[in-house]
Amino acid sequence: MAQAAKKVLVIGDDTRSFLACVRSLGRQGLEVHVAPNTLQSPALASRYIKQVHILPYYLGDGQEWLTATRALLENERFALVLPCEERSLLPLIRHQHEFPPETRLAIPNEQALEAFFDKVRTRELASRCDVPVAQAHLFHAEGPLPQTFPLVAKYRKSYSWPDLYVRTQVKIVKSANELAQWLQAHQPADQEVFFEHLVPGVGVGVSVLCDRGEVLQAFEHQRAHEVSGSSFYRKSMPLHPERLAAVQRMVSAIRYTGLAMFEFKVDQATGQWHLLEVNARPWGSLPLPVAWGIDFPYRLYQLLVLGQRTPSVTYPAPRYARNFMSDLWQFRMTSSELRSHPLAMAKHAAGWLGGLLRILVNRERQDTWVWDDTGPARLEFQQLLATIKHKLQGDDVRTRRALPALTLERRPRLLFLCQGNICRSSYAEKKARQLIEHAKLNVAVDSAGMLPRNARPAPLVAQEAARQQGVDLSTHASKHAFEPLLRQSDWIVIFDDINRQALIERYPDLENRLVYLGDFASAPDRQILDPDGKDLDTFLQTYRRIDACLPALLKQAHQATPAHESAC
C-alpha cells in the first residue's frame, strides 16, 4: 500500500507568494491544504490545492481563531504550516506553543521577529553589521521635526496588534507643509513612525534561504517596472558579492532560519546602495526565482521537515517574471498620467508591449499562467471580463425593488452591512429601530462591518450628522460581521458594490440574501457610497438617502410574516 502524501497548510490567497508556494509544494507530491481570507481569489483554482479551510479572523483575545486553528492542526496533522503574510504569521508566533508539537511552523525566531518586523530595529541591526541604510529621523511627539525633504514617512511595523488587518502606509513627503498635514491626519504615537531620506535608485531584492545564520541559497532580482515603490515585473540579476555579504552578516548575527527577502535601493549612476527593509516570510516576487529554478518553498520544507540542507544552485540572468494583471493595471495608471504627452505615452506603450516579446524567446514567465496549472489564470481572466461587463452595463435601479422572496414563521431579521460599521450601517440600524418602534413593525435589525475590526467609535463628523438627523451615535462601537451573525440574518442589506464584493469573497453562498438599500427609493444609482473621511455635508446627504430608503424596506420586511404580527 502506497504511503499517504504528507500534508502541508499554506495560509494566504494571493497570486504571487501564496500561489508560488502552493505550486512548489504540490509539484513535489505533497498534499496542499490552504487557509485563505477570500474564496474568490484566482489562486484557489490551482489544481495543486487539495482542500480549502476557512479560519476565523483574529479578533479580540483571538480565542475563536485559536480554537479553530488548533482543531484544524490536530485533525489534519500537517507536516508544515507556511504563512504567506503577516496577518497569519503574527498569530502563529503568539500561540506557537499551543499547537500540536509535531507540527512545524515556518515562522521566525524571537530574535528575527524583533529585528525584521520592526523597521527601526532592522536599521539598528544593519548599522551594527556595517550595512548601509538611508539617514532617518525617529518621530518624537515633543521633539523637532526634520527639515530636509523629500522624506519617506514609514510606520515601524507594517502590521501590529490590535489592528492586525490594517496595513500601515508609506508616504513620500515633499515639504514641511505636507509633513504637518500627514501628522495631523495620522496622529502617530511617540516613536511609532520614522522619516527616512528618499534615496535615488531602483529597487533590488536579495532573497535567501537560511539555516541557523548561514545562507544556503541566494537569488537577486531587480524591479523592471516600478511605480510608486511597487513592481509586478522583475528580472533576475547576478548576485552582487557585497550585498550578499551584507545579508550574510545580518542573518548570522541573529542565527536566522527560514526564507527572507532583503530589499535595497541601488543608485545605478553611482553604484551606491542602501538597505530599506526585510521581509522574513514568502515575498511578492517569489514566483520569479521559482520559475527559473530556485525552488525556495520546497527547499524550506526540506530544511524544516526533512532536516535536509540542500546545496546552492545557479540560475540564469537576466530572466523575467510578470504578474500580468497587476502590471497591466500599473501600465494603465502610468499611461493615464502621460495622456497629455503623446510621444512619451507612445514610447511607454511600445516599451511595455515590446517586453511581452520575451515570452516568445523563453526569457519571461508569468506569475499566474503556467502550463501545468492553468486554472488560476483562466479564473483571473474570467473575473476581469465580468468586471468589464459590469462597468459597461451598470445597474438598472428599476430591476430590484423587493427583498428576496422568503416566507417566515417568526420575526424577520435584517442585517445592515457596510465595511467598517462606523458610518452607514450603524446609522441605518439606529434609524430603523426608531421607525420600527414608531410603526410597531415586526422586524429585528442589527448592523456590522466586513472589516475585521471591533469596538471602533463612529467618527465625530458622523456623530454630528446623525445628531442632526435625530440619531445618537455617540455610544456606538463597531462589530465585525462574524459568520453566525450573517447566517442568522434573513436579509443582508448592503450599501454599495464594495460591500457586496467583500461578502461574497468570504461567504459566496450568502449572495442570495443580499439587497441594496438604495433600491428602496428612486435614485439614478443604487449605491450609497461610504462617506468616511468626507465633510459634514456629505454625511448629511448620505444619511438623508438612507432615511428615504428605510420605510419601504422595513414595510416589505414586516410583510414577510404571514400574520404581520405586531411587535408589541
C-alpha positions in Angstrom: 0.0 0.0 0.0 1.4 3.4 -1.0 2.3 5.8 1.8 -0.1 8.8 2.0 1.4 12.1 0.9 2.4 14.4 3.7 0.1 17.3 4.3 1.1 21.0 4.3 -1.0 24.1 5.1 -0.3 27.3 3.2 -2.0 30.4 4.6 -2.9 33.2 2.2 -4.6 33.7 -1.1 -2.7 36.0 -3.5 -1.4 35.1 -6.9 2.2 35.8 -6.1 3.8 34.4 -2.9 0.9 32.2 -1.9 0.4 30.7 -5.4 4.1 30.1 -5.8 4.2 28.2 -2.5 1.2 26.1 -3.4 2.6 25.1 -6.8 6.1 24.5 -5.4 4.9 22.1 -2.7 2.2 20.5 -4.8 4.6 19.7 -7.6 6.6 17.6 -5.2 3.7 15.4 -4.4 2.7 17.0 -1.1 -0.9 17.3 -0.2 -1.5 21.0 -0.1 -4.3 22.5 2.1 -4.9 26.2 2.2 -6.5 28.7 4.5 -7.4 31.9 2.5 -9.0 35.1 3.6 -11.2 35.2 0.5 -12.8 32.4 -1.5 -12.8 34.5 -4.7 -9.1 34.5 -5.3 -8.0 33.1 -8.7 -5.1 31.3 -6.8 -7.7 28.9 -5.3 -8.3 27.5 -8.8 -4.9 25.8 -8.6 -5.1 22.1 -9.3 -2.5 21.6 -6.6 -4.9 22.6 -3.8 -6.4 19.5 -2.2 -8.7 21.3 0.4 -9.7 24.8 1.5 -10.2 25.7 5.1 -11.7 29.0 6.3 -10.4 30.2 9.6 -12.0 33.0 11.7 -10.3 36.3 11.8 -8.1 37.0 14.8 -10.2 39.5 16.9 -10.0 40.5 20.5 -8.2 37.9 22.5 -8.1 35.6 19.5 -9.8 32.6 21.2 -12.1 31.9 18.3 -9.2 31.9 15.9 -7.1 29.8 18.3 -9.8 27.2 18.9 -10.4 26.7 15.1 -6.7 26.7 14.2 -5.8 24.3 16.9 -8.6 21.9 15.9 -7.6 22.1 12.3 -3.9 21.3 13.1 -4.9 18.4 15.4 -7.3 16.9 12.9 -5.1 17.2 9.8 -1.7 16.7 11.3 0.2 18.9 8.8 3.9 18.4 8.4 4.4 22.1 7.8 2.3 25.3 8.2 3.5 28.1 5.9 2.0 31.6 6.4 2.5 33.8 3.4 1.6 37.2 5.1 2.0 38.8 8.5 -1.7 38.8 9.3 -1.5 35.0 9.7 2.2 34.8 10.7 1.9 37.0 13.8 -0.9 35.0 15.5 1.0 31.8 14.8 4.0 33.3 16.5 1.9 34.4 19.5 0.4 31.0 20.0 3.1 28.7 18.7 3.4 26.8 22.0 -0.3 25.9 22.0 -0.3 23.8 18.8 0.5 20.1 18.4 4.2 19.6 19.0 4.7 17.6 15.8 3.5 20.5 13.6 6.4 22.5 12.1 5.6 26.2 11.8 7.5 28.2 9.2 7.9 31.2 11.5 10.9 33.3 12.5 12.5 33.0 15.9 12.2 35.7 18.6 15.4 37.5 17.5 14.2 37.6 13.9 10.8 38.8 14.9 12.3 41.8 16.7 14.9 42.5 14.1 13.0 42.1 10.9 9.4 43.0 11.8 10.3 46.5 13.2 11.9 48.7 10.6 13.8 50.7 13.2 15.2 47.5 14.7 16.1 46.4 11.2 18.1 49.6 10.7 19.8 49.2 14.0 20.9 45.6 13.2 22.1 46.8 9.7 24.2 49.5 11.3 25.8 47.0 13.7 26.6 44.8 10.7 28.1 47.6 8.6 25.2 47.5 6.1 24.4 51.0 4.7 21.0 52.5 5.4 19.5 55.8 4.5 19.5 58.6 7.0 16.4 58.7 9.1 14.6 60.7 11.9 12.6 58.9 14.5 9.4 60.8 15.4 9.1 62.2 18.9 5.9 63.9 19.8 7.7 66.7 21.6 10.8 66.8 19.5 11.9 68.7 16.5 10.7 67.7 13.0 13.0 67.0 10.1 13.7 70.0 7.8 15.2 68.2 4.8 12.9 66.9 2.0 11.8 64.7 0.3 11.3 62.2 3.1 9.5 58.8 3.3 7.1 58.6 6.2 7.0 55.0 7.5 5.5 53.2 10.4 7.9 51.0 12.2 5.6 47.9 11.6 3.5 47.0 8.6 1.1 45.2 10.8 0.7 45.3 14.6 -1.7 44.5 17.4 -4.5 45.1 17.9 -5.3 46.3 14.3 -3.8 43.2 12.8 -5.7 43.5 9.5 -4.8 47.2 8.8 -1.6 47.6 6.8 0.2 50.8 7.6 1.0 53.0 4.6 4.2 54.5 3.3 4.1 58.2 2.2 6.6 60.3 0.3 6.5 63.8 1.9 7.9 66.6 -0.2 7.7 69.6 2.1 7.2 70.8 5.7 3.6 71.6 4.9 3.0 68.1 3.6 4.6 66.7 6.7 2.4 68.7 9.0 -0.7 67.6 7.1 0.4 64.0 7.3 1.0 64.2 11.0 -2.4 65.8 11.5 -4.2 63.1 9.5 -2.4 60.1 11.1 -1.7 61.3 14.7 1.1 58.8 15.3 2.1 57.8 18.8 5.5 58.8 20.1 8.3 56.8 18.3 5.7 54.9 16.2 6.9 56.3 12.9 10.2 57.5 11.4 11.1 59.6 8.4 13.7 58.2 6.0 15.6 60.3 3.5 14.5 59.4 0.0 17.5 57.9 -1.8 17.6 57.6 -5.6 17.8 54.3 -7.4 16.0 51.2 -8.5 14.6 48.5 -6.2 16.7 45.4 -5.8 16.0 42.3 -3.7 18.3 39.7 -2.4 16.3 36.6 -1.5 17.8 33.9 0.8 17.1 30.5 2.4 19.0 30.4 5.7 19.8 27.8 8.4 20.9 29.0 11.8 22.5 32.1 10.3 24.0 30.5 7.2 22.8 31.4 3.7 22.2 28.2 1.9 20.8 29.7 -1.3 20.6 33.3 -2.6 18.9 35.0 -5.5 19.0 38.6 -6.7 16.4 40.4 -8.7 15.7 43.9 -9.9 12.4 45.7 -10.5 11.9 46.1 -14.2 8.8 48.3 -13.9 8.5 50.3 -10.7 5.6 52.7 -9.9 5.2 54.4 -6.6 7.6 52.0 -4.9 5.9 48.8 -6.1 6.6 46.5 -9.0 4.9 43.5 -10.7 7.6 42.9 -13.3 11.0 41.8 -12.2 14.2 40.3 -13.6 16.8 38.0 -12.2 20.3 39.5 -11.8 23.7 38.1 -10.9 24.4 38.1 -7.2 26.2 41.2 -6.1 29.0 40.0 -3.8 28.9 42.9 -1.4 25.2 42.9 -1.0 25.2 39.1 -0.4 27.9 39.6 2.2 25.8 42.2 3.9 22.9 39.9 4.0 25.1 37.1 5.4 26.3 39.3 8.2 22.8 40.2 9.3 21.3 36.7 9.2 24.4 35.4 11.0 24.0 38.0 13.8 20.6 36.6 14.8 21.2 33.0 13.6 18.2 33.2 11.3 16.5 30.2 9.9 13.9 30.5 7.1 13.2 32.5 4.0 13.7 36.2 3.7 14.0 38.9 1.0 16.2 41.9 1.7 15.1 45.0 -0.2 17.7 47.5 -1.3 17.7 50.8 -3.3 20.5 50.9 -5.8 21.7 54.1 -7.4 22.7 52.8 -10.9 24.6 56.0 -11.6 26.9 55.8 -8.6 26.7 52.2 -7.6 25.8 53.1 -4.1 23.1 51.1 -2.3 21.1 51.1 0.9 19.0 48.6 2.7 15.4 49.5 3.0 13.7 46.6 4.8 13.5 42.8 5.2 10.5 40.5 4.5 11.1 37.4 6.7 8.3 35.4 5.0 7.4 34.5 1.4 7.5 37.7 -0.6 5.7 39.1 -3.6 8.4 38.4 -6.2 8.8 34.8 -5.2 7.4 33.5 -8.5 10.5 34.8 -10.3 13.1 32.5 -8.6 10.7 29.6 -8.5 10.1 30.0 -12.3 13.8 30.0 -13.0 14.9 27.0 -10.9 15.3 28.3 -7.3 12.6 26.4 -5.5 12.6 28.3 -2.2 9.3 26.9 -0.8 10.1 23.2 -1.3 13.7 23.7 -0.1 12.3 25.3 3.0 10.1 22.2 3.5 13.2 20.0 3.0 15.1 22.0 5.7 12.4 22.3 8.3 10.6 18.9 7.9 13.2 16.6 6.5 16.3 18.2 8.0 18.0 18.5 4.6 20.4 21.3 3.9 20.2 21.4 0.1 23.2 22.8 -1.8 23.2 26.1 -3.6 22.4 26.1 -7.3 22.9 28.7 -10.0 20.2 30.5 -12.0 20.1 32.3 -15.4 20.2 36.1 -15.6 18.6 38.2 -16.8 15.2 36.4 -16.8 11.8 37.9 -16.2 8.6 37.2 -14.4 5.4 39.3 -14.6 2.2 39.4 -12.6 0.2 40.3 -15.7 -3.0 41.7 -14.3 -1.2 43.9 -11.7 1.4 45.0 -14.2 -1.3 45.8 -16.7 -3.0 48.0 -14.0 0.3 49.8 -13.4 0.6 50.3 -17.2 -2.8 51.8 -17.4 -2.2 54.1 -14.4 1.1 55.4 -15.9 -0.5 55.8 -19.4 -3.3 58.0 -17.9 -0.7 60.2 -16.4 1.1 60.6 -19.7 -2.1 61.3 -21.7 -1.2 64.9 -22.3 2.2 63.9 -23.6 1.5 61.7 -26.7 5.1 60.9 -27.6 6.0 59.9 -24.1 2.9 57.8 -23.9 3.7 56.1 -27.2 7.2 55.3 -26.0 5.9 53.9 -22.8 3.3 51.7 -24.5 5.9 50.4 -27.0 8.3 49.5 -24.2 5.6 47.7 -22.3 4.3 45.8 -25.3 7.8 45.0 -26.5 8.6 43.4 -23.2 6.0 40.8 -23.8 8.1 39.5 -26.8 10.4 38.0 -24.2 7.8 35.3 -23.7 8.4 34.1 -27.3 12.1 33.6 -26.7 11.6 31.9 -23.3 13.0 34.8 -21.2 9.8 35.7 -19.4 7.4 33.7 -17.3 4.0 34.6 -15.8 3.1 34.5 -12.1 -0.4 33.2 -12.7 -0.2 31.4 -16.1 1.8 28.2 -16.1 1.3 25.2 -18.4 0.9 22.7 -15.6 -1.7 24.7 -13.7 -3.9 26.9 -15.9 -6.8 27.3 -13.6 -5.7 30.5 -11.7 -5.0 32.4 -15.0 -8.3 31.3 -16.5 -10.3 32.4 -13.5 -8.4 35.7 -13.3 -9.3 36.4 -16.9 -13.0 35.4 -16.3 -13.1 37.8 -13.4 -11.6 40.6 -15.5 -14.3 40.1 -18.2 -17.0 40.1 -15.6 -15.7 43.3 -14.1 -15.6 45.0 -17.6 -19.1 43.7 -18.3 -20.4 45.1 -15.1 -18.9 48.5 -15.7 -20.3 48.7 -19.3 -23.8 47.6 -18.3 -24.1 49.3 -15.0 -27.1 48.7 -12.7 -30.7 49.4 -13.6 -32.2 50.6 -10.3 -35.6 49.6 -11.6 -34.8 45.9 -11.7 -34.7 45.5 -7.9 -37.4 46.9 -5.7 -38.2 44.0 -3.3 -36.5 41.8 -0.8 -35.6 38.3 -1.9 -38.7 36.1 -1.6 -39.0 34.5 1.8 -41.9 33.4 4.0 -41.2 33.2 7.7 -43.0 32.0 10.8 -41.1 34.3 13.0 -39.9 37.9 13.1 -37.6 38.6 10.1 -34.0 39.6 10.8 -32.3 42.4 8.8 -28.6 43.0 9.0 -27.3 46.3 7.7 -23.8 45.6 6.4 -21.1 48.1 5.3 -17.3 48.0 5.5 -16.5 49.3 9.0 -19.8 49.6 10.8 -18.9 53.1 11.9 -20.8 55.4 9.3 -23.6 53.9 7.3 -24.8 50.6 8.8 -24.6 51.9 12.3 -26.8 54.9 11.4 -29.2 52.7 9.4 -29.6 50.3 12.3 -30.4 53.0 14.8 -32.7 54.9 12.5 -34.5 51.7 11.6 -35.1 50.9 15.3 -36.8 54.3 15.6 -39.1 53.6 12.7 -39.9 50.1 13.9 -40.9 51.3 17.3 -43.0 54.2 15.9 -44.8 52.0 13.4 -45.0 48.9 15.6 -43.3 46.8 12.9 -42.4 43.1 13.5 -38.8 43.3 12.3 -35.5 42.7 14.0 -32.4 44.7 12.9 -28.7 44.7 13.6 -25.6 46.1 11.9 -22.0 45.0 11.3 -19.0 45.6 9.1 -17.0 43.3 6.9 -13.6 44.7 8.1 -12.2 42.5 10.8 -12.1 45.3 13.4 -14.2 45.7 16.6 -15.1 48.4 19.1 -14.4 51.4 16.9 -16.5 54.6 17.6 -18.3 56.5 14.9 -16.2 59.4 13.6 -17.1 62.7 15.2 -18.4 64.1 11.9 -20.7 61.1 11.6 -21.9 61.6 15.2 -22.8 65.2 14.4 -24.6 64.4 11.1 -26.5 61.7 12.9 -27.5 64.1 15.7 -28.9 66.5 13.2 -31.0 63.6 11.8 -32.2 62.6 15.2 -29.9 59.6 15.8 -27.4 59.2 18.6 -24.1 57.5 17.6 -22.1 58.8 20.5 -22.0 55.4 22.2 -21.7 53.2 19.1 -19.0 50.6 19.0 -18.4 48.7 15.7 -18.5 45.0 15.4 -17.3 42.6 12.7 -19.8 40.6 10.7 -18.8 37.2 12.1 -20.3 34.1 10.4 -23.1 33.2 12.9 -24.5 36.8 12.7 -24.5 36.7 8.9 -26.1 33.2 8.7 -28.9 34.0 11.2 -29.9 37.1 9.1 -32.7 36.6 6.6 -31.7 39.6 4.5 -28.3 41.3 4.4 -28.8 45.0 3.5 -25.7 46.5 1.8 -24.9 50.0 0.6 -22.5 49.6 -2.4 -20.7 47.2 -4.6 -17.7 47.1 -2.3 -19.9 45.7 0.5 -21.3 43.0 -2.0 -17.8 42.0 -3.1 -16.5 41.8 0.5 -19.3 39.5 1.5 -19.2 37.1 -1.4 -15.4 36.9 -1.3 -15.7 35.2 2.1 -19.3 33.8 2.1 -20.3 33.3 -1.6 -23.3 31.1 -0.6 -24.9 34.1 1.1 -25.2 36.2 -2.1 -28.9 35.3 -2.5 -29.6 37.1 0.8 -28.2 40.4 -0.4 -30.2 43.5 -1.1 -29.1 47.1 -1.8 -30.7 49.6 0.5 -30.6 52.1 -2.4 -33.1 50.0 -4.3 -35.9 51.2 -2.0 -36.0 54.8 -3.2 -35.9 56.5 -6.6 -32.3 57.4 -7.4 -30.1 57.1 -10.5 -27.6 55.0 -8.6 -28.5 52.2 -6.3 -25.2 52.6 -4.4 -25.0 54.7 -1.2 -21.2 55.4 -1.1 -19.1 55.4 2.0 -18.8 59.0 3.4 -15.9 58.1 5.7 -13.2 60.8 5.6 -15.6 63.3 3.9 -17.2 66.5 5.3 -20.4 67.1 7.2 -22.5 67.9 4.2 -21.5 64.6 2.6 -22.5 62.7 5.7 -25.9 64.5 5.8 -26.6 63.7 2.2 -25.7 60.0 2.9 -28.0 59.9 5.9 -30.9 61.5 4.1 -30.6 58.9 1.4 -30.7 56.2 4.0 -33.7 57.8 5.6 -35.5 57.9 2.2 -35.0 54.1 1.7 -35.7 52.7 5.1 -39.6 52.9 5.2 -40.1 50.8 2.1 -37.5 48.3 3.2 -39.0 47.9 6.6 -42.5 47.6 5.3 -41.6 44.8 3.0 -39.7 43.0 5.7 -42.7 43.3 8.1 -45.0 41.8 5.4 -42.8 38.7 5.2 -44.5 37.1 8.2 -47.9 35.6 7.2 -49.8 37.2 10.1 -47.9 40.5 10.1 -47.8 40.2 13.8 -47.4 43.2 16.0 -44.0 43.8 17.6 -45.7 44.6 20.9 
